[in-house]
Amino acid sequence: MLKGTQPIILVLARGMKKQLDPDFQMALNQGRLLIISPFKETVTRVTEQTALIRNQLMIELADEVLIAHASPGGKLEKLIQDTGKRIIRF
């Protein structure tokens, strides 16, 4: 996605990185990358819990949600069902 021209939102399951990869920095400088995190900088590792919180935030912020794959009965499917959003399978 970074090679394209579309806008990108990157939601981290950890605190903000102190240093960005050059590709991320370029997209940020072009004004087409937004990086957000619900965590303080002191959260440096991705865990199952931080990933769940990140996923909840993404679903809450989205107007529409498309899930390419969610395991039947899995955590992602349950999370989506808990938000009341409809799951479209293809």
PyMOL Python script that loads the backbone (N, CA, C, O; Angstrom):
from pymol import cmd

cmd.read_pdbstr("""\
ATOM      1  N   MET A   1       0.808  -1.193   0.000  1.00  0.00           N
ATOM      2  CA  MET A   1       0.000   0.000   0.000  1.00  0.00           C
ATOM      3  C   MET A   1       0.858   1.266   0.000  1.00  0.00           C
ATOM      4  O   MET A   1       0.457   2.297  -0.540  1.00  0.00           O
ATOM      5  N   LEU A   2       2.019   1.179   0.600  1.00  0.00           N
ATOM      6  CA  LEU A   2       2.878   2.359   0.655  1.00  0.00           C
ATOM      7  C   LEU A   2       3.372   2.784  -0.720  1.00  0.00           C
ATOM      8  O   LEU A   2       3.721   3.948  -0.913  1.00  0.00           O
ATOM      9  N   LYS A   3       3.409   1.859  -1.683  1.00  0.00           N
ATOM     10  CA  LYS A   3       3.874   2.189  -3.031  1.00  0.00           C
ATOM     11  C   LYS A   3       2.808   2.926  -3.834  1.00  0.00           C
ATOM     12  O   LYS A   3       3.120   3.559  -4.842  1.00  0.00           O
ATOM     13  N   GLY A   4       1.556   2.848  -3.396  1.00  0.00           N
ATOM     14  CA  GLY A   4       0.464   3.510  -4.101  1.00  0.00           C
ATOM     15  C   GLY A   4       0.362   4.979  -3.726  1.00  0.00           C
ATOM     16  O   GLY A   4       1.305   5.574  -3.206  1.00  0.00           O
ATOM     17  N   THR A   5      -0.805   5.548  -4.001  1.00  0.00           N
ATOM     18  CA  THR A   5      -1.032   6.963  -3.696  1.00  0.00           C
ATOM     19  C   THR A   5      -2.226   7.173  -2.767  1.00  0.00           C
ATOM     20  O   THR A   5      -2.549   8.306  -2.412  1.00  0.00           O
ATOM     21  N   GLN A   6      -2.877   6.080  -2.377  1.00  0.00           N
ATOM     22  CA  GLN A   6      -4.061   6.182  -1.539  1.00  0.00           C
ATOM     23  C   GLN A   6      -3.686   6.570  -0.107  1.00  0.00           C
ATOM     24  O   GLN A   6      -2.569   6.306   0.339  1.00  0.00           O
ATOM     25  N   PRO A   7      -4.624   7.197   0.613  1.00  0.00           N
ATOM     26  CA  PRO A   7      -4.373   7.492   2.024  1.00  0.00           C
ATOM     27  C   PRO A   7      -4.417   6.207   2.850  1.00  0.00           C
ATOM     28  O   PRO A   7      -5.160   5.277   2.538  1.00  0.00           O
ATOM     29  N   ILE A   8      -3.611   6.177   3.902  1.00  0.00           N
ATOM     30  CA  ILE A   8      -3.488   4.984   4.748  1.00  0.00           C
ATOM     31  C   ILE A   8      -3.605   5.404   6.206  1.00  0.00           C
ATOM     32  O   ILE A   8      -3.052   6.423   6.620  1.00  0.00           O
ATOM     33  N   ILE A   9      -4.326   4.608   6.970  1.00  0.00           N
ATOM     34  CA  ILE A   9      -4.347   4.782   8.422  1.00  0.00           C
ATOM     35  C   ILE A   9      -3.731   3.529   9.024  1.00  0.00           C
ATOM     36  O   ILE A   9      -4.206   2.419   8.785  1.00  0.00           O
ATOM     37  N   LEU A  10      -2.686   3.709   9.797  1.00  0.00           N
ATOM     38  CA  LEU A  10      -1.994   2.613  10.463  1.00  0.00           C
ATOM     39  C   LEU A  10      -2.332   2.705  11.947  1.00  0.00           C
ATOM     40  O   LEU A  10      -2.010   3.697  12.602  1.00  0.00           O
ATOM     41  N   VAL A  11      -2.982   1.671  12.475  1.00  0.00           N
ATOM     42  CA  VAL A  11      -3.352   1.644  13.886  1.00  0.00           C
ATOM     43  C   VAL A  11      -2.462   0.623  14.577  1.00  0.00           C
ATOM     44  O   VAL A  11      -2.493  -0.564  14.253  1.00  0.00           O
ATOM     45  N   LEU A  12      -1.678   1.090  15.520  1.00  0.00           N
ATOM     46  CA  LEU A  12      -0.708   0.234  16.195  1.00  0.00           C
ATOM     47  C   LEU A  12      -1.321  -0.488  17.384  1.00  0.00           C
ATOM     48  O   LEU A  12      -2.190   0.055  18.065  1.00  0.00           O
ATOM     49  N   ALA A  13      -0.870  -1.705  17.631  1.00  0.00           N
ATOM     50  CA  ALA A  13      -1.276  -2.472  18.807  1.00  0.00           C
ATOM     51  C   ALA A  13      -0.206  -2.352  19.879  1.00  0.00           C
ATOM     52  O   ALA A  13       0.016  -3.278  20.659  1.00  0.00           O
ATOM     53  N   ARG A  14       0.445  -1.219  19.908  1.00  0.00           N
ATOM     54  CA  ARG A  14       1.499  -0.873  20.871  1.00  0.00           C
ATOM     55  C   ARG A  14       1.593   0.641  20.888  1.00  0.00           C
ATOM     56  O   ARG A  14       0.843   1.315  20.182  1.00  0.00           O
ATOM     57  N   GLY A  15       2.495   1.183  21.678  1.00  0.00           N
ATOM     58  CA  GLY A  15       2.693   2.623  21.684  1.00  0.00           C
ATOM     59  C   GLY A  15       3.360   3.087  20.395  1.00  0.00           C
ATOM     60  O   GLY A  15       3.834   2.276  19.598  1.00  0.00           O
ATOM     61  N   MET A  16       3.391   4.397  20.203  1.00  0.00           N
ATOM     62  CA  MET A  16       3.989   4.961  18.994  1.00  0.00           C
ATOM     63  C   MET A  16       5.476   4.608  18.922  1.00  0.00           C
ATOM     64  O   MET A  16       6.182   4.570  19.930  1.00  0.00           O
ATOM     65  N   LYS A  17       5.914   4.356  17.713  1.00  0.00           N
ATOM     66  CA  LYS A  17       7.326   4.052  17.488  1.00  0.00           C
ATOM     67  C   LYS A  17       8.130   5.339  17.624  1.00  0.00           C
ATOM     68  O   LYS A  17       7.658   6.421  17.275  1.00  0.00           O
ATOM     69  N   LYS A  18       9.340   5.207  18.131  1.00  0.00           N
ATOM     70  CA  LYS A  18      10.208   6.375  18.274  1.00  0.00           C
ATOM     71  C   LYS A  18      10.851   6.751  16.949  1.00  0.00           C
ATOM     72  O   LYS A  18      11.158   7.918  16.708  1.00  0.00           O
ATOM     73  N   GLN A  19      11.052   5.752  16.087  1.00  0.00           N
ATOM     74  CA  GLN A  19      11.663   5.999  14.789  1.00  0.00           C
ATOM     75  C   GLN A  19      10.886   5.234  13.730  1.00  0.00           C
ATOM     76  O   GLN A  19      10.576   4.056  13.911  1.00  0.00           O
ATOM     77  N   LEU A  20      10.573   5.897  12.632  1.00  0.00           N
ATOM     78  CA  LEU A  20       9.798   5.286  11.556  1.00  0.00           C
ATOM     79  C   LEU A  20      10.700   4.742  10.460  1.00  0.00           C
ATOM     80  O   LEU A  20      11.782   5.267  10.200  1.00  0.00           O
ATOM     81  N   ASP A  21      10.228   3.676   9.825  1.00  0.00           N
ATOM     82  CA  ASP A  21      10.901   3.170   8.634  1.00  0.00           C
ATOM     83  C   ASP A  21      10.850   4.263   7.566  1.00  0.00           C
ATOM     84  O   ASP A  21       9.897   5.042   7.543  1.00  0.00           O
ATOM     85  N   PRO A  22      11.837   4.343   6.691  1.00  0.00           N
ATOM     86  CA  PRO A  22      11.862   5.392   5.657  1.00  0.00           C
ATOM     87  C   PRO A  22      10.597   5.422   4.789  1.00  0.00           C
ATOM     88  O   PRO A  22      10.125   6.501   4.429  1.00  0.00           O
ATOM     89  N   ASP A  23      10.042   4.245   4.447  1.00  0.00           N
ATOM     90  CA  ASP A  23       8.822   4.220   3.633  1.00  0.00           C
ATOM     91  C   ASP A  23       7.644   4.856   4.366  1.00  0.00           C
ATOM     92  O   ASP A  23       6.856   5.588   3.768  1.00  0.00           O
ATOM     93  N   PHE A  24       7.528   4.574   5.659  1.00  0.00           N
ATOM     94  CA  PHE A  24       6.468   5.190   6.449  1.00  0.00           C
ATOM     95  C   PHE A  24       6.686   6.695   6.547  1.00  0.00           C
ATOM     96  O   PHE A  24       5.739   7.474   6.434  1.00  0.00           O
ATOM     97  N   GLN A  25       7.930   7.100   6.756  1.00  0.00           N
ATOM     98  CA  GLN A  25       8.240   8.525   6.880  1.00  0.00           C
ATOM     99  C   GLN A  25       7.906   9.278   5.600  1.00  0.00           C
ATOM    100  O   GLN A  25       7.399  10.399   5.651  1.00  0.00           O
ATOM    101  N   MET A  26       8.188   8.667   4.453  1.00  0.00           N
ATOM    102  CA  MET A  26       7.886   9.308   3.176  1.00  0.00           C
ATOM    103  C   MET A  26       6.373   9.504   3.017  1.00  0.00           C
ATOM    104  O   MET A  26       5.925  10.585   2.636  1.00  0.00           O
ATOM    105  N   ALA A  27       5.589   8.462   3.308  1.00  0.00           N
ATOM    106  CA  ALA A  27       4.125   8.563   3.193  1.00  0.00           C
ATOM    107  C   ALA A  27       3.581   9.586   4.187  1.00  0.00           C
ATOM    108  O   ALA A  27       2.633  10.307   3.878  1.00  0.00           O
ATOM    109  N   LEU A  28       4.169   9.651   5.363  1.00  0.00           N
ATOM    110  CA  LEU A  28       3.766  10.631   6.368  1.00  0.00           C
ATOM    111  C   LEU A  28       4.063  12.044   5.880  1.00  0.00           C
ATOM    112  O   LEU A  28       3.231  12.940   6.018  1.00  0.00           O
ATOM    113  N   ASN A  29       5.246  12.242   5.312  1.00  0.00           N
ATOM    114  CA  ASN A  29       5.625  13.552   4.779  1.00  0.00           C
ATOM    115  C   ASN A  29       4.738  13.975   3.610  1.00  0.00           C
ATOM    116  O   ASN A  29       4.518  15.166   3.396  1.00  0.00           O
ATOM    117  N   GLN A  30       4.229  12.998   2.854  1.00  0.00           N
ATOM    118  CA  GLN A  30       3.341  13.289   1.729  1.00  0.00           C
ATOM    119  C   GLN A  30       1.914  13.584   2.188  1.00  0.00           C
ATOM    120  O   GLN A  30       1.066  13.963   1.381  1.00  0.00           O
ATOM    121  N   GLY A  31       1.653  13.411   3.468  1.00  0.00           N
ATOM    122  CA  GLY A  31       0.331  13.689   4.012  1.00  0.00           C
ATOM    123  C   GLY A  31      -0.692  12.606   3.710  1.00  0.00           C
ATOM    124  O   GLY A  31      -1.894  12.863   3.767  1.00  0.00           O
ATOM    125  N   ARG A  32      -0.236  11.397   3.391  1.00  0.00           N
ATOM    126  CA  ARG A  32      -1.187  10.335   3.085  1.00  0.00           C
ATOM    127  C   ARG A  32      -1.129   9.186   4.085  1.00  0.00           C
ATOM    128  O   ARG A  32      -1.752   8.146   3.875  1.00  0.00           O
ATOM    129  N   LEU A  33      -0.387   9.372   5.168  1.00  0.00           N
ATOM    130  CA  LEU A  33      -0.315   8.365   6.215  1.00  0.00           C
ATOM    131  C   LEU A  33      -0.659   9.006   7.558  1.00  0.00           C
ATOM    132  O   LEU A  33      -0.107  10.039   7.936  1.00  0.00           O
ATOM    133  N   LEU A  34      -1.579   8.368   8.259  1.00  0.00           N
ATOM    134  CA  LEU A  34      -1.926   8.743   9.623  1.00  0.00           C
ATOM    135  C   LEU A  34      -1.613   7.540  10.493  1.00  0.00           C
ATOM    136  O   LEU A  34      -2.072   6.433  10.209  1.00  0.00           O
ATOM    137  N   ILE A  35      -0.839   7.743  11.546  1.00  0.00           N
ATOM    138  CA  ILE A  35      -0.504   6.660  12.468  1.00  0.00           C
ATOM    139  C   ILE A  35      -1.133   6.998  13.804  1.00  0.00           C
ATOM    140  O   ILE A  35      -0.903   8.071  14.361  1.00  0.00           O
ATOM    141  N   ILE A  36      -1.942   6.058  14.320  1.00  0.00           N
ATOM    142  CA  ILE A  36      -2.566   6.271  15.621  1.00  0.00           C
ATOM    143  C   ILE A  36      -2.340   5.059  16.503  1.00  0.00           C
ATOM    144  O   ILE A  36      -2.089   3.954  16.022  1.00  0.00           O
ATOM    145  N   SER A  37      -2.434   5.288  17.803  1.00  0.00           N
ATOM    146  CA  SER A  37      -2.305   4.215  18.778  1.00  0.00           C
ATOM    147  C   SER A  37      -3.104   4.596  20.012  1.00  0.00           C
ATOM    148  O   SER A  37      -3.060   5.746  20.449  1.00  0.00           O
ATOM    149  N   PRO A  38      -3.830   3.644  20.576  1.00  0.00           N
ATOM    150  CA  PRO A  38      -4.538   3.930  21.820  1.00  0.00           C
ATOM    151  C   PRO A  38      -3.651   3.748  23.059  1.00  0.00           C
ATOM    152  O   PRO A  38      -4.139   3.803  24.188  1.00  0.00           O
ATOM    153  N   PHE A  39      -2.357   3.533  22.844  1.00  0.00           N
ATOM    154  CA  PHE A  39      -1.453   3.204  23.942  1.00  0.00           C
ATOM    155  C   PHE A  39      -0.379   4.266  24.139  1.00  0.00           C
ATOM    156  O   PHE A  39      -0.028   4.998  23.214  1.00  0.00           O
ATOM    157  N   LYS A  40       0.134   4.332  25.363  1.00  0.00           N
ATOM    158  CA  LYS A  40       1.259   5.202  25.673  1.00  0.00           C
ATOM    159  C   LYS A  40       2.527   4.644  25.040  1.00  0.00           C
ATOM    160  O   LYS A  40       2.596   3.459  24.711  1.00  0.00           O
ATOM    161  N   GLU A  41       3.524   5.500  24.873  1.00  0.00           N
ATOM    162  CA  GLU A  41       4.816   5.069  24.295  1.00  0.00           C
ATOM    163  C   GLU A  41       5.475   3.957  25.099  1.00  0.00           C
ATOM    164  O   GLU A  41       6.299   3.209  24.571  1.00  0.00           O
ATOM    165  N   THR A  42       5.119   3.847  26.360  1.00  0.00           N
ATOM    166  CA  THR A  42       5.741   2.834  27.221  1.00  0.00           C
ATOM    167  C   THR A  42       5.283   1.417  26.881  1.00  0.00           C
ATOM    168  O   THR A  42       5.914   0.450  27.308  1.00  0.00           O
ATOM    169  N   VAL A  43       4.193   1.279  26.116  1.00  0.00           N
ATOM    170  CA  VAL A  43       3.733  -0.048  25.678  1.00  0.00           C
ATOM    171  C   VAL A  43       4.521  -0.380  24.415  1.00  0.00           C
ATOM    172  O   VAL A  43       4.248   0.161  23.344  1.00  0.00           O
ATOM    173  N   THR A  44       5.502  -1.274  24.548  1.00  0.00           N
ATOM    174  CA  THR A  44       6.429  -1.532  23.442  1.00  0.00           C
ATOM    175  C   THR A  44       6.239  -2.885  22.773  1.00  0.00           C
ATOM    176  O   THR A  44       6.866  -3.160  21.750  1.00  0.00           O
ATOM    177  N   ARG A  45       5.391  -3.725  23.330  1.00  0.00           N
ATOM    178  CA  ARG A  45       5.182  -5.054  22.753  1.00  0.00           C
ATOM    179  C   ARG A  45       3.715  -5.273  22.422  1.00  0.00           C
ATOM    180  O   ARG A  45       2.823  -4.837  23.150  1.00  0.00           O
ATOM    181  N   VAL A  46       3.486  -5.956  21.311  1.00  0.00           N
ATOM    182  CA  VAL A  46       2.135  -6.334  20.928  1.00  0.00           C
ATOM    183  C   VAL A  46       1.773  -7.609  21.681  1.00  0.00           C
ATOM    184  O   VAL A  46       2.525  -8.583  21.678  1.00  0.00           O
ATOM    185  N   THR A  47       0.617  -7.585  22.320  1.00  0.00           N
ATOM    186  CA  THR A  47       0.116  -8.768  23.017  1.00  0.00           C
ATOM    187  C   THR A  47      -1.283  -9.084  22.491  1.00  0.00           C
ATOM    188  O   THR A  47      -1.854  -8.314  21.719  1.00  0.00           O
ATOM    189  N   GLU A  48      -1.817 -10.199  22.907  1.00  0.00           N
ATOM    190  CA  GLU A  48      -3.185 -10.542  22.518  1.00  0.00           C
ATOM    191  C   GLU A  48      -4.152  -9.455  22.984  1.00  0.00           C
ATOM    192  O   GLU A  48      -5.083  -9.100  22.261  1.00  0.00           O
ATOM    193  N   GLN A  49      -3.937  -8.928  24.182  1.00  0.00           N
ATOM    194  CA  GLN A  49      -4.825  -7.895  24.734  1.00  0.00           C
ATOM    195  C   GLN A  49      -4.683  -6.568  23.981  1.00  0.00           C
ATOM    196  O   GLN A  49      -5.688  -5.920  23.690  1.00  0.00           O
ATOM    197  N   THR A  50      -3.450  -6.153  23.660  1.00  0.00           N
ATOM    198  CA  THR A  50      -3.296  -4.883  22.934  1.00  0.00           C
ATOM    199  C   THR A  50      -3.844  -4.999  21.518  1.00  0.00           C
ATOM    200  O   THR A  50      -4.386  -4.032  20.982  1.00  0.00           O
ATOM    201  N   ALA A  51      -3.708  -6.173  20.909  1.00  0.00           N
ATOM    202  CA  ALA A  51      -4.271  -6.386  19.570  1.00  0.00           C
ATOM    203  C   ALA A  51      -5.792  -6.310  19.618  1.00  0.00           C
ATOM    204  O   ALA A  51      -6.411  -5.755  18.710  1.00  0.00           O
ATOM    205  N   LEU A  52      -6.400  -6.860  20.665  1.00  0.00           N
ATOM    206  CA  LEU A  52      -7.851  -6.801  20.820  1.00  0.00           C
ATOM    207  C   LEU A  52      -8.315  -5.351  20.975  1.00  0.00           C
ATOM    208  O   LEU A  52      -9.292  -4.938  20.350  1.00  0.00           O
ATOM    209  N   ILE A  53      -7.625  -4.596  21.793  1.00  0.00           N
ATOM    210  CA  ILE A  53      -7.977  -3.184  21.998  1.00  0.00           C
ATOM    211  C   ILE A  53      -7.819  -2.409  20.689  1.00  0.00           C
ATOM    212  O   ILE A  53      -8.670  -1.587  20.348  1.00  0.00           O
ATOM    213  N   ARG A  54      -6.736  -2.667  19.958  1.00  0.00           N
ATOM    214  CA  ARG A  54      -6.528  -2.021  18.663  1.00  0.00           C
ATOM    215  C   ARG A  54      -7.656  -2.364  17.694  1.00  0.00           C
ATOM    216  O   ARG A  54      -8.187  -1.481  17.021  1.00  0.00           O
ATOM    217  N   ASN A  55      -8.021  -3.644  17.623  1.00  0.00           N
ATOM    218  CA  ASN A  55      -9.091  -4.073  16.726  1.00  0.00           C
ATOM    219  C   ASN A  55     -10.424  -3.434  17.095  1.00  0.00           C
ATOM    220  O   ASN A  55     -11.190  -3.044  16.213  1.00  0.00           O
ATOM    221  N   GLN A  56     -10.709  -3.322  18.397  1.00  0.00           N
ATOM    222  CA  GLN A  56     -11.936  -2.665  18.843  1.00  0.00           C
ATOM    223  C   GLN A  56     -11.957  -1.209  18.376  1.00  0.00           C
ATOM    224  O   GLN A  56     -12.978  -0.724  17.888  1.00  0.00           O
ATOM    225  N   LEU A  57     -10.838  -0.524  18.525  1.00  0.00           N
ATOM    226  CA  LEU A  57     -10.748   0.868  18.099  1.00  0.00           C
ATOM    227  C   LEU A  57     -10.985   0.992  16.602  1.00  0.00           C
ATOM    228  O   LEU A  57     -11.723   1.875  16.165  1.00  0.00           O
ATOM    229  N   MET A  58     -10.375   0.130  15.819  1.00  0.00           N
ATOM    230  CA  MET A  58     -10.543   0.190  14.366  1.00  0.00           C
ATOM    231  C   MET A  58     -12.004  -0.018  13.967  1.00  0.00           C
ATOM    232  O   MET A  58     -12.522   0.683  13.097  1.00  0.00           O
ATOM    233  N   ILE A  59     -12.658  -0.977  14.601  1.00  0.00           N
ATOM    234  CA  ILE A  59     -14.060  -1.253  14.285  1.00  0.00           C
ATOM    235  C   ILE A  59     -14.942  -0.071  14.686  1.00  0.00           C
ATOM    236  O   ILE A  59     -15.853   0.301  13.946  1.00  0.00           O
ATOM    237  N   GLU A  60     -14.678   0.514  15.844  1.00  0.00           N
ATOM    238  CA  GLU A  60     -15.478   1.649  16.314  1.00  0.00           C
ATOM    239  C   GLU A  60     -15.311   2.877  15.424  1.00  0.00           C
ATOM    240  O   GLU A  60     -16.266   3.625  15.217  1.00  0.00           O
ATOM    241  N   LEU A  61     -14.121   3.088  14.903  1.00  0.00           N
ATOM    242  CA  LEU A  61     -13.858   4.270  14.075  1.00  0.00           C
ATOM    243  C   LEU A  61     -14.378   4.121  12.644  1.00  0.00           C
ATOM    244  O   LEU A  61     -14.624   5.116  11.963  1.00  0.00           O
ATOM    245  N   ALA A  62     -14.542   2.886  12.194  1.00  0.00           N
ATOM    246  CA  ALA A  62     -14.882   2.627  10.791  1.00  0.00           C
ATOM    247  C   ALA A  62     -16.369   2.828  10.511  1.00  0.00           C
ATOM    248  O   ALA A  62     -17.226   2.492  11.329  1.00  0.00           O
ATOM    249  N   ASP A  63     -16.652   3.384   9.334  1.00  0.00           N
ATOM    250  CA  ASP A  63     -18.028   3.449   8.856  1.00  0.00           C
ATOM    251  C   ASP A  63     -18.465   2.083   8.351  1.00  0.00           C
ATOM    252  O   ASP A  63     -19.599   1.657   8.569  1.00  0.00           O
ATOM    253  N   GLU A  64     -17.551   1.410   7.676  1.00  0.00           N
ATOM    254  CA  GLU A  64     -17.800   0.076   7.156  1.00  0.00           C
ATOM    255  C   GLU A  64     -16.608  -0.801   7.493  1.00  0.00           C
ATOM    256  O   GLU A  64     -15.471  -0.331   7.548  1.00  0.00           O
ATOM    257  N   VAL A  65     -16.878  -2.079   7.718  1.00  0.00           N
ATOM    258  CA  VAL A  65     -15.814  -3.021   8.056  1.00  0.00           C
ATOM    259  C   VAL A  65     -15.884  -4.195   7.094  1.00  0.00           C
ATOM    260  O   VAL A  65     -16.936  -4.817   6.939  1.00  0.00           O
ATOM    261  N   LEU A  66     -14.777  -4.494   6.457  1.00  0.00           N
ATOM    262  CA  LEU A  66     -14.664  -5.657   5.594  1.00  0.00           C
ATOM    263  C   LEU A  66     -13.585  -6.558   6.193  1.00  0.00           C
ATOM    264  O   LEU A  66     -12.432  -6.152   6.340  1.00  0.00           O
ATOM    265  N   ILE A  67     -13.967  -7.759   6.527  1.00  0.00           N
ATOM    266  CA  ILE A  67     -13.028  -8.722   7.086  1.00  0.00           C
ATOM    267  C   ILE A  67     -12.795  -9.787   6.024  1.00  0.00           C
ATOM    268  O   ILE A  67     -13.721 -10.511   5.658  1.00  0.00           O
ATOM    269  N   ALA A  68     -11.582  -9.887   5.533  1.00  0.00           N
ATOM    270  CA  ALA A  68     -11.276 -10.873   4.491  1.00  0.00           C
ATOM    271  C   ALA A  68     -11.332 -12.289   5.051  1.00  0.00           C
ATOM    272  O   ALA A  68     -11.741 -13.214   4.349  1.00  0.00           O
ATOM    273  N   HIS A  69     -10.926 -12.469   6.305  1.00  0.00           N
ATOM    274  CA  HIS A  69     -10.998 -13.801   6.908  1.00  0.00           C
ATOM    275  C   HIS A  69     -11.160 -13.664   8.415  1.00  0.00           C
ATOM    276  O   HIS A  69     -10.402 -12.954   9.076  1.00  0.00           O
ATOM    277  N   ALA A  70     -12.155 -14.353   8.940  1.00  0.00           N
ATOM    278  CA  ALA A  70     -12.328 -14.488  10.382  1.00  0.00           C
ATOM    279  C   ALA A  70     -12.669 -15.948  10.637  1.00  0.00           C
ATOM    280  O   ALA A  70     -13.631 -16.471  10.074  1.00  0.00           O
ATOM    281  N   SER A  71     -11.896 -16.600  11.472  1.00  0.00           N
ATOM    282  CA  SER A  71     -12.153 -18.003  11.772  1.00  0.00           C
ATOM    283  C   SER A  71     -13.525 -18.142  12.425  1.00  0.00           C
ATOM    284  O   SER A  71     -13.840 -17.407  13.361  1.00  0.00           O
ATOM    285  N   PRO A  72     -14.344 -19.076  11.943  1.00  0.00           N
ATOM    286  CA  PRO A  72     -15.657 -19.286  12.569  1.00  0.00           C
ATOM    287  C   PRO A  72     -15.500 -19.558  14.062  1.00  0.00           C
ATOM    288  O   PRO A  72     -14.775 -20.469  14.464  1.00  0.00           O
ATOM    289  N   GLY A  73     -16.180 -18.767  14.871  1.00  0.00           N
ATOM    290  CA  GLY A  73     -16.089 -18.919  16.314  1.00  0.00           C
ATOM    291  C   GLY A  73     -14.840 -18.314  16.922  1.00  0.00           C
ATOM    292  O   GLY A  73     -14.616 -18.437  18.127  1.00  0.00           O
ATOM    293  N   GLY A  74     -14.016 -17.655  16.100  1.00  0.00           N
ATOM    294  CA  GLY A  74     -12.762 -17.071  16.577  1.00  0.00           C
ATOM    295  C   GLY A  74     -12.951 -15.737  17.267  1.00  0.00           C
ATOM    296  O   GLY A  74     -14.064 -15.216  17.344  1.00  0.00           O
ATOM    297  N   LYS A  75     -11.862 -15.191  17.766  1.00  0.00           N
ATOM    298  CA  LYS A  75     -11.896 -13.941  18.527  1.00  0.00           C
ATOM    299  C   LYS A  75     -12.342 -12.762  17.680  1.00  0.00           C
ATOM    300  O   LYS A  75     -13.102 -11.916  18.151  1.00  0.00           O
ATOM    301  N   LEU A  76     -11.883 -12.693  16.448  1.00  0.00           N
ATOM    302  CA  LEU A  76     -12.269 -11.577  15.585  1.00  0.00           C
ATOM    303  C   LEU A  76     -13.761 -11.635  15.263  1.00  0.00           C
ATOM    304  O   LEU A  76     -14.446 -10.613  15.291  1.00  0.00           O
ATOM    305  N   GLU A  77     -14.256 -12.815  14.963  1.00  0.00           N
ATOM    306  CA  GLU A  77     -15.690 -12.948  14.691  1.00  0.00           C
ATOM    307  C   GLU A  77     -16.506 -12.535  15.916  1.00  0.00           C
ATOM    308  O   GLU A  77     -17.509 -11.834  15.782  1.00  0.00           O
ATOM    309  N   LYS A  78     -16.089 -12.960  17.097  1.00  0.00           N
ATOM    310  CA  LYS A  78     -16.794 -12.591  18.326  1.00  0.00           C
ATOM    311  C   LYS A  78     -16.738 -11.086  18.556  1.00  0.00           C
ATOM    312  O   LYS A  78     -17.739 -10.482  18.941  1.00  0.00           O
ATOM    313  N   LEU A  79     -15.591 -10.481  18.327  1.00  0.00           N
ATOM    314  CA  LEU A  79     -15.442  -9.041  18.505  1.00  0.00           C
ATOM    315  C   LEU A  79     -16.414  -8.283  17.603  1.00  0.00           C
ATOM    316  O   LEU A  79     -17.068  -7.339  18.045  1.00  0.00           O
ATOM    317  N   ILE A  80     -16.505  -8.687  16.375  1.00  0.00           N
ATOM    318  CA  ILE A  80     -17.397  -8.024  15.431  1.00  0.00           C
ATOM    319  C   ILE A  80     -18.855  -8.217  15.853  1.00  0.00           C
ATOM    320  O   ILE A  80     -19.643  -7.272  15.815  1.00  0.00           O
ATOM    321  N   GLN A  81     -19.209  -9.420  16.248  1.00  0.00           N
ATOM    322  CA  GLN A  81     -20.571  -9.683  16.694  1.00  0.00           C
ATOM    323  C   GLN A  81     -20.912  -8.837  17.914  1.00  0.00           C
ATOM    324  O   GLN A  81     -22.031  -8.337  18.028  1.00  0.00           O
ATOM    325  N   ASP A  82     -19.959  -8.673  18.823  1.00  0.00           N
ATOM    326  CA  ASP A  82     -20.185  -7.867  20.025  1.00  0.00           C
ATOM    327  C   ASP A  82     -20.432  -6.404  19.699  1.00  0.00           C
ATOM    328  O   ASP A  82     -21.098  -5.707  20.464  1.00  0.00           O
ATOM    329  N   THR A  83     -19.906  -5.926  18.577  1.00  0.00           N
ATOM    330  CA  THR A  83     -20.113  -4.531  18.194  1.00  0.00           C
ATOM    331  C   THR A  83     -21.432  -4.342  17.465  1.00  0.00           C
ATOM    332  O   THR A  83     -21.870  -3.213  17.247  1.00  0.00           O
ATOM    333  N   GLY A  84     -22.065  -5.446  17.087  1.00  0.00           N
ATOM    334  CA  GLY A  84     -23.327  -5.354  16.376  1.00  0.00           C
ATOM    335  C   GLY A  84     -23.164  -5.124  14.881  1.00  0.00           C
ATOM    336  O   GLY A  84     -24.155  -4.935  14.176  1.00  0.00           O
ATOM    337  N   LYS A  85     -21.937  -5.135  14.390  1.00  0.00           N
ATOM    338  CA  LYS A  85     -21.707  -4.962  12.948  1.00  0.00           C
ATOM    339  C   LYS A  85     -21.970  -6.281  12.235  1.00  0.00           C
ATOM    340  O   LYS A  85     -21.767  -7.358  12.794  1.00  0.00           O
ATOM    341  N   ARG A  86     -22.415  -6.177  11.022  1.00  0.00           N
ATOM    342  CA  ARG A  86     -22.729  -7.359  10.217  1.00  0.00           C
ATOM    343  C   ARG A  86     -21.451  -7.905   9.587  1.00  0.00           C
ATOM    344  O   ARG A  86     -20.613  -7.143   9.105  1.00  0.00           O
ATOM    345  N   ILE A  87     -21.310  -9.218   9.595  1.00  0.00           N
ATOM    346  CA  ILE A  87     -20.161  -9.872   8.968  1.00  0.00           C
ATOM    347  C   ILE A  87     -20.577 -10.329   7.575  1.00  0.00           C
ATOM    348  O   ILE A  87     -21.578 -11.028   7.409  1.00  0.00           O
ATOM    349  N   ILE A  88     -19.800  -9.928   6.585  1.00  0.00           N
ATOM    350  CA  ILE A  88     -20.027 -10.362   5.214  1.00  0.00           C
ATOM    351  C   ILE A  88     -18.911 -11.338   4.862  1.00  0.00           C
ATOM    352  O   ILE A  88     -17.732 -10.986   4.911  1.00  0.00           O
ATOM    353  N   ARG A  89     -19.281 -12.542   4.515  1.00  0.00           N
ATOM    354  CA  ARG A  89     -18.276 -13.548   4.135  1.00  0.00           C
ATOM    355  C   ARG A  89     -18.241 -13.667   2.625  1.00  0.00           C
ATOM    356  O   ARG A  89     -19.273 -13.579   1.960  1.00  0.00           O
ATOM    357  N   PHE A  90     -17.065 -13.864   2.095  1.00  0.00           N
ATOM    358  CA  PHE A  90     -16.936 -14.108   0.648  1.00  0.00           C
ATOM    359  C   PHE A  90     -15.841 -15.103   0.395  1.00  0.00           C
ATOM    360  O   PHE A  90     -15.572 -15.445  -0.756  1.00  0.00           O
TER     361      PHE A  90
END
""", "prot")
cmd.dss("prot")
cmd.show_as("cartoon", "prot")
cmd.util.cbc("prot")
cmd.orient("prot")
